[in-house]
Amino acid sequence: MTAIRDRYIDTIRALAIVRVIVYHALNLGWLTIVFPSMGIMFALAGSLMAASMEKSGLVTVGRRLRRLLPSLWVLGAVAVSVMLIHGWTADDRTSPTDPRMLFWIIPLNSPPANDWGQEFVGVLWYISTYLWFVLLSPVLLPLFRRLPVVMLALPFLLVYLFSLNSYGMSDEITGPITDLCSYLACWLLGFAHHDGTLRRLRWRLVVPVALAAFVVGGWLAWTNRAESNFDLTADPMANTYWSFAFVLLLLRWQPKMSSPSRIPVLDRLVSLLNARAVTIYLWHNPGIFFAGLLLAEVGLDTAPVSDAVLLLGTLLWTLAAVLLFGWIEDLAARRRPRLLPIGGETRRVSAPAADAGDPSDQGGQGDQGDQGRELDQRGRHSARR
């Protein structure tokens, strides 16, 4: 049975994935302002979660786990092997016998890693946050439908409170909580997208609300520019406001869309990015790391040549990962494995909520198909992400 697809949703999700790769490879923090990919991805995931729960109830939680975890387990097997090969022992600041290694099985938080494993672990903050949203959605969805304004206001209050005080908790606890709070508003907008609430809102309400959130988020980003350098991932409060405003406008717009289907190559690329989003998200960052090592080895690690070569190397690595491991997404979603899934869907140019995507549903086939806080390559974020 062919899937009915929403090409607008497919396209913005594909753009979000490409933006994540470019941001990580070239360390362009300002891209988080131009296109806040992670807020968009959480919103699309929230929309699909609401659609699936409406159809299947609590069974949806198990399906999301089934689709997401196998790809993670393969990454974990490779990452742990690389760390052990490079001498990961109990003498390191982290240990292969650390009980937190269980997070490689159920990623409720980031698992431990040595220096060789950080580039594998760094992207898992998103998988962890997504998993928590999935587990909480059976409670969040009815609460949102009963008290939508209160629930949308809650993330802004929580992010503010955690910006004031850690309340005696370690970074390992406050970090994931801050991620959850920062993107909760986007996840809830995904609920509103599925329910049709956003489409019913008048533009004379949507535009002032979005503009106000942009102003607050922009002012916070400007105020903290010395610390964040306009990278919203370094400023949770600015990120919360800015991502909320961007997602609100993006999902309220919902245009009819026949392009890129008019351009076959672009159309196939969009299909591939959607069908292999989990694999691309999990594997692109190790590609950046190893491509960087290779550039340093051959003496091409000086800009501007290095940036272009690094991005090219990352894309080639990611393509190789798609060919080697992408089929796992098909098996996890109980689809026929394909090497390069670049076609075969029935397009839909309208924009119903049920086809929004998430990290575990990039095949876009309702409950038959399954995708990936921005990973900073340097500084404070490198250790966390």
Solvent accessible surface area in square Angstrom, and as a share of the most:
residue,aa,sasa,rsa
1,M,234,1.05
2,T,81,0.47
3,A,12,0.09
4,I,94,0.48
5,R,3,0.01
6,D,0,0.00
7,R,1,0.00
8,Y,8,0.03
9,I,0,0.00
10,D,1,0.00
11,T,19,0.11
12,I,8,0.04
13,R,0,0.00
14,A,4,0.03
15,L,95,0.47
16,A,0,0.00
17,I,6,0.03
18,V,62,0.36
19,R,17,0.06
20,V,3,0.01
21,I,9,0.05
22,V,37,0.21
23,Y,2,0.01
24,H,1,0.00
25,A,3,0.02
26,L,45,0.22
27,N,59,0.30
28,L,50,0.25
29,G,12,0.11
30,W,131,0.46
31,L,22,0.11
32,T,3,0.02
33,I,40,0.20
34,V,88,0.50
35,F,30,0.13
36,P,5,0.03
37,S,0,0.00
38,M,2,0.01
39,G,1,0.01
40,I,1,0.01
41,M,1,0.00
42,F,0,0.00
43,A,1,0.01
44,L,0,0.00
45,A,0,0.00
46,G,0,0.00
47,S,0,0.00
48,L,6,0.03
49,M,0,0.00
50,A,0,0.00
51,A,13,0.10
52,S,4,0.03
53,M,26,0.12
54,E,113,0.51
55,K,157,0.67
56,S,30,0.19
57,G,30,0.29
58,L,124,0.62
59,V,88,0.51
60,T,0,0.00
61,V,23,0.13
62,G,42,0.40
63,R,69,0.25
64,R,1,0.00
65,L,43,0.21
66,R,65,0.24
67,R,0,0.00
68,L,1,0.01
69,L,10,0.05
70,P,33,0.21
71,S,5,0.03
72,L,1,0.00
73,W,113,0.40
74,V,40,0.23
75,L,0,0.00
76,G,5,0.05
77,A,61,0.48
78,V,49,0.28
79,A,0,0.00
80,V,31,0.18
81,S,54,0.35
82,V,27,0.16
83,M,0,0.00
84,L,91,0.45
85,I,137,0.70
86,H,86,0.38
87,G,45,0.44
88,W,8,0.03
89,T,64,0.37
90,A,75,0.58
91,D,137,0.71
92,D,53,0.28
93,R,176,0.64
94,T,20,0.12
95,S,19,0.12
96,P,37,0.24
97,T,111,0.65
98,D,27,0.14
99,P,108,0.68
100,R,71,0.26
101,M,38,0.17
102,L,119,0.59
103,F,50,0.21
104,W,16,0.05
105,I,90,0.45
106,I,69,0.35
107,P,0,0.00
108,L,56,0.28
109,N,36,0.18
110,S,26,0.17
111,P,5,0.03
112,P,4,0.03
113,A,2,0.02
114,N,14,0.07
115,D,94,0.49
116,W,73,0.26
117,G,0,0.00
118,Q,34,0.15
119,E,27,0.12
120,F,1,0.01
121,V,5,0.03
122,G,0,0.00
123,V,0,0.00
124,L,1,0.00
125,W,7,0.03
126,Y,0,0.00
127,I,0,0.00
128,S,6,0.04
129,T,5,0.03
130,Y,1,0.00
131,L,1,0.00
132,W,89,0.31
133,F,0,0.00
134,V,0,0.00
135,L,69,0.34
136,L,64,0.32
137,S,0,0.00
138,P,33,0.21
139,V,90,0.52
140,L,19,0.09
141,L,7,0.03
142,P,72,0.46
143,L,72,0.36
144,F,7,0.03
145,R,106,0.39
146,R,189,0.69
147,L,83,0.41
148,P,54,0.34
149,V,118,0.68
150,V,89,0.51
151,M,12,0.05
152,L,39,0.19
153,A,55,0.43
154,L,62,0.31
155,P,0,0.00
156,F,35,0.15
157,L,95,0.47
158,L,47,0.23
159,V,4,0.02
160,Y,102,0.39
161,L,64,0.32
162,F,48,0.20
163,S,66,0.42
164,L,112,0.56
165,N,81,0.41
166,S,53,0.34
167,Y,115,0.44
168,G,83,0.79
169,M,60,0.27
170,S,61,0.40
171,D,114,0.59
172,E,95,0.43
173,I,83,0.42
174,T,18,0.11
175,G,8,0.08
176,P,30,0.19
177,I,50,0.25
178,T,23,0.13
179,D,2,0.01
180,L,37,0.19
181,C,7,0.04
182,S,4,0.03
183,Y,3,0.01
184,L,12,0.06
185,A,1,0.00
186,C,1,0.00
187,W,0,0.00
188,L,0,0.00
189,L,2,0.01
190,G,0,0.00
191,F,0,0.00
192,A,3,0.02
193,H,0,0.00
194,H,28,0.13
195,D,42,0.22
196,G,4,0.04
197,T,45,0.26
198,L,3,0.02
199,R,104,0.38
200,R,168,0.61
201,L,53,0.26
202,R,159,0.58
203,W,101,0.35
204,R,190,0.69
205,L,92,0.46
206,V,2,0.01
207,V,72,0.42
208,P,70,0.44
209,V,61,0.35
210,A,1,0.01
211,L,107,0.53
212,A,56,0.43
213,A,7,0.06
214,F,41,0.17
215,V,94,0.54
216,V,56,0.32
217,G,0,0.00
218,G,26,0.25
219,W,160,0.56
220,L,21,0.10
221,A,4,0.03
222,W,144,0.50
223,T,74,0.43
224,N,54,0.28
225,R,100,0.36
226,A,107,0.83
227,E,140,0.63
228,S,8,0.05
229,N,117,0.60
230,F,63,0.26
231,D,13,0.07
232,L,2,0.01
233,T,4,0.02
234,A,17,0.14
235,D,9,0.05
236,P,41,0.26
237,M,39,0.18
238,A,0,0.00
239,N,9,0.04
240,T,1,0.01
241,Y,52,0.20
242,W,46,0.16
243,S,0,0.00
244,F,19,0.08
245,A,0,0.00
246,F,40,0.17
247,V,0,0.00
248,L,7,0.03
249,L,56,0.28
250,L,26,0.13
251,L,1,0.01
252,R,36,0.13
253,W,150,0.53
254,Q,24,0.11
255,P,31,0.20
256,K,167,0.71
257,M,45,0.20
258,S,41,0.27
259,S,45,0.29
260,P,4,0.02
261,S,44,0.28
262,R,184,0.67
263,I,90,0.46
264,P,78,0.49
265,V,116,0.67
266,L,74,0.37
267,D,17,0.09
268,R,115,0.42
269,L,83,0.41
270,V,6,0.04
271,S,2,0.01
272,L,25,0.12
273,L,17,0.08
274,N,1,0.00
275,A,6,0.05
276,R,0,0.00
277,A,0,0.00
278,V,0,0.00
279,T,2,0.01
280,I,6,0.03
281,Y,6,0.02
282,L,1,0.00
283,W,10,0.03
284,H,0,0.00
285,N,0,0.00
286,P,0,0.00
287,G,0,0.00
288,I,15,0.08
289,F,49,0.20
290,F,51,0.21
291,A,15,0.11
292,G,26,0.25
293,L,78,0.39
294,L,116,0.58
295,L,12,0.06
296,A,55,0.43
297,E,144,0.65
298,V,87,0.50
299,G,50,0.48
300,L,81,0.40
301,D,81,0.42
302,T,94,0.55
303,A,74,0.57
304,P,112,0.71
305,V,86,0.49
306,S,13,0.08
307,D,63,0.32
308,A,69,0.54
309,V,53,0.30
310,L,24,0.12
311,L,41,0.20
312,L,103,0.51
313,G,22,0.21
314,T,0,0.00
315,L,85,0.42
316,L,107,0.53
317,W,80,0.28
318,T,9,0.05
319,L,78,0.39
320,A,44,0.34
321,A,4,0.03
322,V,3,0.02
323,L,64,0.32
324,L,113,0.56
325,F,47,0.20
326,G,0,0.00
327,W,100,0.35
328,I,17,0.08
329,E,1,0.00
330,D,1,0.00
331,L,93,0.46
332,A,8,0.06
333,A,0,0.00
334,R,179,0.65
335,R,33,0.12
336,R,176,0.64
337,P,63,0.40
338,R,68,0.25
339,L,113,0.56
340,L,72,0.36
341,P,1,0.00
342,I,63,0.32
343,G,25,0.24
344,G,63,0.60
345,E,26,0.11
346,T,64,0.37
347,R,65,0.24
348,R,60,0.22
349,V,66,0.38
350,S,48,0.31
351,A,12,0.10
352,P,41,0.26
353,A,4,0.03
354,A,48,0.37
355,D,17,0.09
356,A,1,0.01
357,G,1,0.01
358,D,0,0.00
359,P,0,0.00
360,S,0,0.00
361,D,1,0.01
362,Q,0,0.00
363,G,7,0.06
364,G,7,0.07
365,Q,52,0.23
366,G,35,0.33
367,D,11,0.06
368,Q,99,0.44
369,G,0,0.00
370,D,0,0.00
371,Q,0,0.00
372,G,0,0.00
373,R,11,0.04
374,E,3,0.01
375,L,2,0.01
376,D,11,0.06
377,Q,31,0.14
378,R,132,0.48
379,G,64,0.62
380,R,128,0.47
381,H,12,0.05
382,S,29,0.19
383,A,78,0.60
384,R,53,0.19
385,R,0,0.00
